[in-house]
């Protein structure tokens, strides 16, 4: 049985990721096997989890996934000593309309799996009010159990004492208090944290975070409040079909945003994934059935992509006979042109007519439900796909035949329909699952 916990907070930016990584590494340093998960659609944090634990982490999402899929995914924690699920945003933050098994809130996963919550509380600018916030979160939803709190960024011993006393009066356990420590802050970028694979020093950073947290948090007490959890056999597995038998997948610093469970689903169905790097001017493997360009940061490498003639011509030749699909950044690269943040226009592959610009940033964020008007690799016309969109590009032109009718989580139809032309298709959202 695994000691299982959810790491959450009242809001974003409080320190959930840093605490999750530090706890995972600290327990791993004690010889324990630690399995992490990410609640919600964030596709960056699982790579950090893997760096901390040495085990692959995946997303579990109550808006996009049914209970059977979530149960199947968490089975990977069966042989672990400790299971940690890192939340997203605040504990109860989700969308207004319920999805497949919930609203996407971290609380959905905590209640569904019976894992108690460790709250990260930042009491900056307050004292006893921090206890009121923790007590309110504890009592808000009966099915969600609070294990205790870790205080982050406390200003002084006196500040810590005030908050601790208030929490004790509220009957809430305090596992530790972390003073401000800038050296373990993780670098940020406009889509969130910088990817783990881009940070050569990530191992040292996590080690320092683990040392710091072990010094200030009672790790044994945290485990005592964890749930003793054994996964139940899942009635169903992945609800994702592989797009082909041999999949040419772009993978480098510009193309790295793909959900880990998607790749596992493809492999579990017998597909072979053939990696290639557009930034290295490589082309899709000639033996592949389809080519898939995931999202990432192509806007940071647009000049290089535009100058890599071998990649661009090779992809166009591939698309003459076999399907090519792009998600978000991959969709932009399939388009005609991309204008970077400096206003410089770069020619892309031209398989689609899409033109995008980062010169005037506009955030596009949220869950997406798409009903396909035409097939994409692995999914037929009429399929209902659930995914998540997050980017800052502005659409200058989207002239091709719309790929799908796309709605946000409220059911409102949005303009980011995706495109189809010949054997090329693209979407702004990242696919998570197909409705059963």
C-alpha positions in Angstrom: 0.0 0.0 0.0 1.2 3.5 -0.8 1.0 6.6 1.4 -1.0 8.9 -0.9 -1.5 12.7 -0.8 -2.6 15.6 -2.9 -0.5 18.8 -2.8 -2.7 21.8 -3.3 -3.1 25.4 -2.3 -5.7 28.3 -2.2 -4.3 29.7 -5.4 -1.7 29.5 -8.1 1.9 30.7 -7.5 2.0 29.6 -3.8 4.7 26.9 -4.2 2.9 23.7 -5.0 5.4 22.5 -7.6 8.4 23.3 -5.5 7.0 21.5 -2.5 5.9 18.5 -4.6 9.4 18.2 -6.1 11.1 18.7 -2.8 9.0 16.1 -1.0 9.4 13.6 -3.8 13.2 13.9 -3.8 13.5 14.0 0.0 11.6 10.7 0.3 13.5 9.2 -2.7 16.7 10.1 -0.9 15.4 8.0 2.0 15.1 5.0 -0.3 11.4 5.3 -0.9 9.8 4.8 -4.4 7.8 7.9 -5.2 5.1 8.2 -7.9 3.8 11.6 -8.9 0.8 12.7 -10.9 -0.5 16.1 -12.1 -4.1 17.0 -11.6 -5.3 19.1 -14.5 -4.1 19.8 -18.0 -0.6 21.3 -17.3 1.9 19.3 -19.5 5.1 20.8 -18.1 5.0 19.7 -14.5 5.1 16.0 -15.2 8.6 16.3 -16.7 9.8 18.0 -13.4 8.1 15.1 -11.5 10.1 12.6 -13.5 13.3 14.5 -12.8 12.6 14.4 -9.1 11.5 10.7 -8.8 13.1 8.9 -11.7 9.5 7.6 -12.6 7.3 8.9 -15.4 4.4 11.1 -14.2 1.1 11.6 -16.0 -1.9 14.0 -15.9 -5.2 13.0 -14.4 -8.0 15.3 -15.4 -11.6 15.1 -14.2 -13.0 17.4 -17.0 -11.5 15.4 -19.9 -11.2 11.9 -18.5 -13.7 9.4 -17.2 -13.2 7.6 -13.9 -12.1 4.4 -15.7 -9.2 6.3 -17.5 -8.1 8.0 -14.3 -8.2 4.6 -12.4 -6.1 3.1 -15.1 -3.6 5.8 -15.0 -3.1 5.8 -11.3 -2.4 2.0 -11.2 1.2 2.9 -12.0 1.5 3.9 -8.3 0.7 0.3 -7.2 4.4 -0.5 -6.5 5.3 2.9 -5.0 5.8 3.7 -1.3 4.5 7.3 -1.7 2.1 8.7 -4.2 1.9 12.5 -4.7 -0.7 14.3 -6.9 0.2 17.9 -7.6 -2.8 20.1 -8.0 -3.4 23.0 -10.3 -4.6 26.5 -9.4 -6.6 26.5 -6.1 -8.0 23.4 -4.6 -11.5 23.9 -5.8 -10.8 25.8 -9.0 -12.3 24.3 -12.1 -14.6 25.3 -14.9 -18.3 26.2 -14.4 -19.7 23.3 -16.4 -19.1 19.7 -15.4 -17.1 17.6 -17.8 -16.7 13.8 -18.0 -16.2 13.2 -14.3 -15.8 16.6 -12.8 -14.9 20.3 -13.4 -11.2 19.8 -13.6 -10.6 20.8 -10.0 -7.9 19.2 -7.9 -10.6 18.5 -5.3 -12.3 16.1 -7.8 -9.2 13.9 -7.9 -8.7 14.1 -4.1 -12.3 13.0 -3.5 -12.4 10.4 -6.3 -9.3 8.7 -5.1 -9.7 9.3 -1.3 -6.3 11.0 -1.0 -6.0 13.7 1.7 -4.8 17.1 0.9 -1.7 18.9 2.1 -2.3 22.7 1.6 0.6 25.0 0.8 -0.3 28.3 2.5 1.6 31.5 1.8 0.7 33.8 4.8 2.5 36.9 3.3 0.8 40.0 4.5 -1.5 38.1 6.9 -1.3 36.1 10.1 -4.5 34.6 11.7 -6.4 35.1 8.4 -4.2 32.2 7.0 -5.9 29.9 9.4 -9.4 31.1 8.4 -8.5 30.4 4.7 -7.3 26.9 5.6 -10.3 26.2 7.7 -12.6 27.4 4.9 -10.9 25.1 2.4 -11.1 22.2 4.9 -14.9 22.6 5.4 -16.0 23.6 1.9 -16.6 20.1 0.5 -17.3 17.2 2.8 -15.7 14.6 0.5 -12.3 16.3 0.5 -10.2 15.6 3.6 -7.4 18.0 4.7 -4.3 16.3 6.1 -2.6 19.6 7.2 -0.6 22.5 5.9 2.9 23.6 5.0 3.5 27.3 5.4 5.6 28.9 2.7 7.5 32.2 2.7 7.0 33.1 6.3 8.6 36.4 7.2 10.0 35.7 10.7 9.8 33.4 13.7 7.2 35.7 15.3 5.1 35.6 12.1 5.3 31.8 12.0 4.3 31.6 15.7 1.2 33.7 15.1 0.1 31.6 12.1 0.8 28.3 13.9 -1.2 29.3 16.9 -4.2 30.2 14.8 -4.0 27.0 12.9 -3.7 25.0 16.1 -6.9 26.7 17.4 -8.6 25.7 14.2 -7.5 22.1 14.7 -5.3 22.0 11.6 -1.9 20.3 11.7 1.1 22.3 10.6 3.8 20.1 9.0 6.4 22.8 8.7 7.1 26.4 7.8 9.5 27.5 5.0 11.2 30.9 5.2 11.8 32.7 2.0 14.5 31.0 -0.1 15.0 32.5 -3.5 17.6 29.9 -4.6 15.0 27.2 -5.1 12.6 29.2 -7.2 11.9 27.6 -10.5 12.4 29.8 -13.7 9.2 31.0 -15.3 8.1 31.6 -18.9 5.0 33.0 -20.5 3.3 29.6 -20.6 4.4 28.7 -17.1 7.6 27.0 -15.9 10.5 26.5 -18.1 10.6 22.9 -19.2 12.7 20.5 -17.1 14.6 19.3 -20.1 15.8 22.8 -20.8 17.5 23.2 -17.4 20.9 21.5 -17.1 20.9 22.2 -13.4 17.5 20.9 -12.6 18.9 18.0 -10.5 20.9 20.4 -8.3 17.9 22.7 -7.9 15.6 19.8 -6.8 18.3 18.5 -4.4 18.6 21.9 -2.8 14.8 22.2 -2.5 14.7 18.7 -0.9 17.4 19.6 1.6 15.6 22.9 2.5 12.2 21.3 2.9 13.6 18.3 4.9 15.2 20.9 7.3 11.9 22.7 7.8 9.1 20.1 7.3 8.4 17.0 9.4 8.4 14.4 6.6 7.4 11.6 9.0 4.4 13.5 10.2 3.3 14.2 6.6 3.4 10.4 5.9 1.4 9.6 9.0 -1.5 11.8 7.7 -1.4 10.2 4.3 -4.0 7.7 3.1 -2.9 4.0 2.9 -4.0 3.4 -0.7 -4.1 0.4 -3.0 -5.3 0.9 -6.5 -8.4 -0.9 -7.6 -8.5 -2.8 -10.9 -9.6 -0.4 -13.7 -12.7 -1.3 -15.7 -11.3 0.5 -18.7 -8.0 1.8 -20.0 -6.9 4.6 -22.2 -9.5 6.2 -24.4 -7.0 7.3 -27.0 -6.5 5.6 -30.4 -3.0 5.7 -31.9 -2.9 7.8 -35.1 -0.9 5.2 -37.0 1.2 2.1 -36.6 4.5 4.0 -37.2 4.3 7.6 -35.9 6.9 10.2 -36.9 6.9 12.5 -33.8 8.7 15.9 -33.8 10.6 16.2 -30.6 13.1 18.9 -29.6 13.1 22.3 -27.7 10.5 23.7 -30.1 8.2 20.6 -30.1 7.8 19.1 -26.7 4.3 19.7 -25.4 2.6 16.3 -25.6 0.8 14.6 -22.8 2.7 11.6 -21.5 -0.4 9.4 -21.3 -1.0 10.0 -25.0 2.4 8.5 -25.9 1.8 5.6 -23.5 -1.6 5.0 -25.1 -0.1 4.9 -28.5 2.6 2.4 -27.5 0.2 0.3 -25.5 -1.9 -0.1 -28.7 1.3 -1.4 -30.5 2.3 1.8 -32.3 6.0 2.7 -32.8 7.1 6.3 -32.2 9.9 7.5 -34.5 11.4 10.8 -33.1 12.9 13.5 -35.3 14.1 17.0 -34.7 12.9 19.9 -37.0 15.5 22.2 -35.2 18.2 19.8 -36.4 16.8 20.0 -39.9 15.6 16.4 -39.8 12.7 15.0 -41.7 10.0 12.5 -40.8 11.1 8.9 -41.1 10.2 7.7 -44.6 8.7 4.5 -43.1 6.2 6.3 -40.9 2.4 6.1 -41.6 1.7 9.6 -40.2 3.6 12.6 -38.8 2.6 14.4 -35.6 3.9 17.9 -34.7 3.1 18.6 -31.0 3.1 22.0 -29.4 6.0 23.8 -27.7 7.8 27.1 -28.3 8.2 27.4 -32.1 8.0 31.2 -31.7 11.3 31.1 -29.9 12.9 29.2 -32.8 11.0 30.6 -35.8 14.0 31.9 -37.6 15.8 28.5 -37.4 12.7 26.6 -38.5 12.2 28.9 -41.4 15.8 28.4 -42.5 15.8 24.6 -42.2 14.9 23.9 -45.8 15.4 20.2 -45.6 12.9 19.8 -42.8 10.3 22.0 -44.6 10.6 20.4 -48.0 10.8 16.9 -46.4 7.6 17.6 -44.4 5.8 18.9 -47.5 6.9 15.8 -49.5 5.6 13.5 -46.6 2.2 15.3 -46.6 1.7 14.5 -50.3 1.0 10.8 -49.5 0.5 10.6 -45.7 -1.4 12.5 -43.0 0.3 15.2 -41.0 -1.2 16.7 -37.9 -0.1 19.6 -35.7 -1.2 20.7 -32.3 -0.9 24.4 -31.2 2.8 25.2 -32.0 2.8 22.3 -34.4 -0.3 23.8 -36.1 1.4 27.1 -36.4 4.4 25.5 -38.1 2.1 23.8 -40.5 0.8 27.2 -41.4 2.1 29.8 -43.9 3.9 32.2 -41.6 4.6 33.0 -38.0 5.4 36.5 -36.7 7.6 36.5 -33.6 7.5 38.8 -30.6 9.8 41.3 -32.3 7.4 41.6 -35.3 9.6 39.6 -37.7 7.6 37.4 -40.1 9.0 33.9 -40.7 7.9 31.6 -43.4 6.7 28.2 -42.2 5.9 25.0 -44.1 2.8 26.2 -45.9 0.8 23.0 -45.6 -2.0 25.1 -44.2 -3.0 28.7 -44.7 -2.8 29.6 -41.0 -0.9 32.8 -40.1 -0.2 33.7 -36.5 1.6 36.5 -34.7 3.2 37.0 -31.2 3.8 40.7 -31.9 0.5 41.4 -30.1 0.0 38.8 -27.4 -3.4 37.6 -26.7 -3.9 34.7 -24.2 -6.0 31.7 -25.3 -6.6 29.4 -22.3 -9.0 26.8 -21.4 -10.6 23.4 -22.0 -11.9 22.6 -25.5 -14.5 20.2 -26.8 -14.2 19.6 -30.5 -16.6 17.7 -32.8 -14.6 16.8 -35.9 -16.0 17.7 -39.3 -13.2 15.7 -40.9 -10.9 12.9 -39.6 -7.5 13.4 -38.1 -5.0 10.6 -37.5 -6.6 8.2 -35.1 -10.0 9.8 -34.9 -12.9 9.8 -37.4 -15.2 12.6 -38.5 -17.9 13.1 -35.9 -15.6 12.2 -33.0 -15.8 14.4 -29.9 -12.4 15.2 -28.6 -11.5 16.8 -25.3 -8.3 18.9 -25.0 -6.8 22.1 -23.6 -5.6 25.2 -25.3 -2.9 27.6 -24.0 -1.0 30.0 -26.1 -0.5 33.8 -26.7 -0.6 33.9 -30.4 -3.0 36.0 -32.5 -4.7 34.5 -35.6 -4.0 36.7 -38.6 -5.5 34.3 -41.1 -7.2 30.9 -40.9 -8.5 30.5 -44.4 -8.7 26.7 -44.8 -11.7 24.5 -44.3 -12.6 24.3 -40.6 -11.5 21.1 -39.0 -14.1 21.0 -36.2 -16.8 22.9 -34.3 -14.9 23.8 -31.1 -16.5 24.9 -27.8 -15.0 26.1 -24.6 -15.9 24.5 -21.2 -19.1 26.6 -21.0 -20.4 25.4 -24.4 -19.6 28.6 -26.3 -18.4 28.1 -29.8 -15.0 29.6 -30.4 -13.1 30.8 -33.5 -10.1 28.5 -33.2 -11.7 25.8 -35.3 -8.5 24.2 -36.6 -7.9 23.6 -40.3 -7.7 20.9 -42.9 -6.2 21.0 -46.4 -5.3 17.8 -48.2 -3.7 15.4 -45.8 -2.7 18.1 -43.4 -4.8 19.0 -40.3 -4.1 21.2 -37.2 -5.7 22.3 -34.0 -4.9 24.9 -31.4 -5.8 22.5 -28.6 -3.8 19.6 -27.2 -5.7 16.4 -27.3 -6.3 14.7 -24.0 -9.0 12.1 -24.7 -11.9 11.2 -27.0 -15.4 10.9 -25.5 -16.5 7.3 -25.3 
